[in-house]
Amino acid sequence: MLTDLVINPTDMDPTAVVEAARVADKSGFDGVWTYDHLSGISMGGSSTPEIWTMLGAIGAATNRVTVGPLVANVATRHPAVLATAAATLQELTGGRAMLGLGAGAGPGSPYAREFEMVGIEAQPAATRRDMVVESIAVIRHLWRGDPDLVGDHHRLSAATDFIRPDSPPPIIVGANGPKMAALAGRVADGVNLHSYESTLESLIETARTAADGGELVVTVEAPFADEWFDDSHPSRQRLAALGVDRLMLAWTGDQGLRSIGRAGEALLG
């Protein structure tokens, strides 16, 4: 099971985010991810840097780790923009990119506040799921060079000359329930879940069943805490027994850069 670092960039200077990624790259982590928000208010802060600018800088500053968004919000960017951004990151990093996608916030969610501030209407769950499916279709059309697609939310018309990655980044869909887990298994390359889910085993099985025998990357996000740095700890052993491919540890700047180095040393044994 690989172990990744998820950087919460809220209220962090962008250069500090890059430095955290550089430390993770040198310390033994297998991947570096960061969150996608427009405003710091979503994470209880005063600001947050823009995700694709950060990922480009992280990609250029690292040599080994996988790099990606956890997760890019399909409600705030046209899928053609996401396709171009992810393809560019894949080329920049020499094939180290993965594209995490999410359905965004629903009406009444604390995370919907940043939508309201800029006039984006938060959609109900069924609509957001449809948007994820359609966004993945648009992205893959552009990566394959297929110029036309007509959907309910987006369309491509003679869309040519977009950057196409030699090796398309795997698409990982964030899921908080069985419907999104099934969607991920059906249309994506992987599913991202959370360690705190009481139904984690069931969600993994739902995603794998929907994949119908196809390969599916399973990633699980967990807190940046000592129990996850020890291969012999029951928490890690449980995920390993479930066949989880990547454990993603969520780190904040106030935990300090030294904590990343120490964790990396522990992971390397």
Residue pairs with C-beta under 8 A, 6 or more apart in sequence:
1 236
1 239
1 240
1 244
1 245
1 246
1 247
2 30
2 31
2 245
2 246
2 247
3 29
3 30
3 228
3 246
3 247
3 248
3 249
3 267
4 29
4 30
4 31
4 32
4 33
4 65
4 66
4 219
4 246
4 247
4 248
4 249
5 20
5 21
5 24
5 29
5 31
5 32
5 33
5 224
5 248
5 249
5 251
5 260
6 32
6 33
6 34
6 35
6 70
6 221
6 248
6 249
6 250
6 251
7 17
7 20
7 21
7 32
7 33
7 34
7 35
7 251
8 34
8 35
8 43
8 250
8 251
8 252
8 253
9 17
9 34
9 35
9 48
9 49
9 54
9 253
10 35
10 37
10 40
10 43
10 44
10 45
10 47
10 48
10 252
11 40
11 45
11 46
11 47
11 48
11 253
12 20
12 49
12 253
14 49
14 53
14 54
14 57
16 253
17 34
17 49
17 54
17 57
17 58
18 54
18 57
18 58
18 61
19 257
20 251
20 253
20 257
20 260
21 32
21 58
21 61
21 62
21 65
21 67
22 61
22 62
23 257
23 260
23 261
23 264
24 32
24 62
24 65
24 260
24 264
25 32
25 61
25 62
25 63
25 64
25 65
26 264
27 260
27 261
27 263
27 264
27 265
27 268
28 264
28 265
28 267
28 268
29 65
29 260
29 263
29 264
29 267
30 65
30 66
30 246
31 65
31 66
31 67
31 68
31 98
31 246
31 248
32 58
32 62
32 65
32 66
32 67
33 67
33 68
33 69
33 70
33 100
33 248
34 51
34 54
34 55
34 58
34 69
34 70
35 43
35 48
35 51
35 69
35 70
36 51
36 69
36 70
36 71
36 72
36 73
36 76
36 102
37 43
37 48
37 51
37 73
37 111
37 114
38 48
38 76
38 114
38 117
38 118
39 47
39 48
39 113
39 114
39 117
40 46
40 47
40 48
41 113
41 114
41 117
42 48
42 105
42 110
42 111
42 113
42 114
51 69
51 72
52 69
52 85
52 89
55 67
55 68
55 69
55 85
55 89
56 88
56 89
56 92
58 67
59 67
59 89
59 92
59 93
59 96
59 97
60 92
62 93
62 96
64 96
65 96
66 96
66 97
66 98
67 89
67 93
67 96
67 97
67 98
68 89
68 97
68 98
68 99
68 100
68 169
68 172
69 99
69 100
70 100
70 174
70 192
70 221
70 248
71 100
71 101
71 102
71 172
71 173
71 174
71 192
72 82
72 85
72 86
72 99
72 100
72 101
72 102
73 102
73 104
74 82
74 101
74 102
74 103
74 104
74 128
74 131
74 132
74 135
75 103
75 104
75 105
75 115
75 120
75 122
75 123
75 128
75 131
76 104
76 115
76 120
77 85
78 154
79 134
79 135
79 136
79 138
79 139
79 142
79 154
80 138
80 142
80 154
80 156
80 159
80 162
82 99
82 101
82 135
82 139
83 138
83 139
83 142
83 143
83 162
84 142
84 162
84 163
86 97
86 99
86 139
86 165
86 169
87 143
87 162
87 163
87 164
87 165
87 168
87 169
88 163
89 97
89 169
90 96
90 97
90 165
90 167
90 168
90 169
91 163
91 165
91 166
95 165
95 166
95 167
97 165
97 169
98 169
98 170
98 171
98 172
98 190
99 139
99 169
99 170
99 171
99 172
100 171
100 172
100 173
100 174
100 192
101 132
101 135
101 136
101 171
101 172
101 173
101 174
101 188
102 132
102 173
102 174
103 125
103 128
103 129
103 131
103 132
103 174
103 180
104 111
104 115
104 122
104 123
104 128
104 131
105 111
105 112
105 114
105 115
105 122
106 112
106 122
106 123
106 124
106 125
106 128
107 122
107 123
107 124
108 122
109 122
112 122
115 121
115 122
116 122
123 131
125 179
129 179
129 180
129 183
130 152
130 153
131 153
132 173
132 180
132 183
132 187
133 183
133 187
134 151
134 152
134 153
134 154
135 154
136 171
136 173
136 187
136 188
137 149
137 151
137 187
138 149
138 151
138 154
138 156
139 171
140 168
141 147
141 148
141 149
141 156
141 159
142 156
142 159
142 162
142 164
143 164
143 165
143 168
144 164
145 160
145 162
145 164
146 156
147 156
147 157
147 158
147 159
147 160
148 156
148 157
148 158
148 159
149 155
149 156
150 156
170 189
170 190
170 217
171 188
171 189
171 190
172 184
172 188
172 189
172 190
172 191
172 192
172 217
172 219
173 180
173 183
173 184
173 187
173 188
173 190
173 191
173 192
174 180
174 191
174 192
175 181
175 183
175 184
175 191
175 192
175 193
175 203
175 207
176 194
176 197
177 203
178 199
178 202
178 203
178 206
181 191
181 193
181 203
181 204
181 206
181 207
181 210
182 206
182 207
182 209
182 210
183 210
184 190
184 191
184 192
184 207
184 210
184 216
185 191
185 206
185 207
185 208
185 209
185 210
185 211
185 212
185 216
186 210
186 211
189 215
189 216
189 217
190 216
190 217
190 218
190 219
190 245
191 203
191 204
191 207
191 216
191 217
191 218
191 219
192 219
192 220
192 221
192 248
193 200
193 203
193 204
193 218
193 219
193 220
193 221
194 200
194 220
194 221
194 222
195 220
195 221
195 222
195 223
195 235
195 239
196 222
197 203
200 220
200 242
201 242
204 218
204 242
204 243
204 244
207 216
207 218
208 216
208 218
217 245
217 246
218 242
218 243
218 244
218 245
218 246
219 244
219 245
219 246
219 247
219 248
220 239
220 244
220 246
220 247
220 248
221 248
221 249
221 250
222 228
222 235
222 247
222 248
222 249
222 250
223 249
223 250
224 249
224 250
224 251
224 252
224 255
224 259
224 263
225 249
227 233
227 235
227 236
228 235
228 236
228 247
228 249
229 263
229 266
229 267
230 236
230 266
231 237
231 269
236 247
239 247
249 263
251 259
251 260
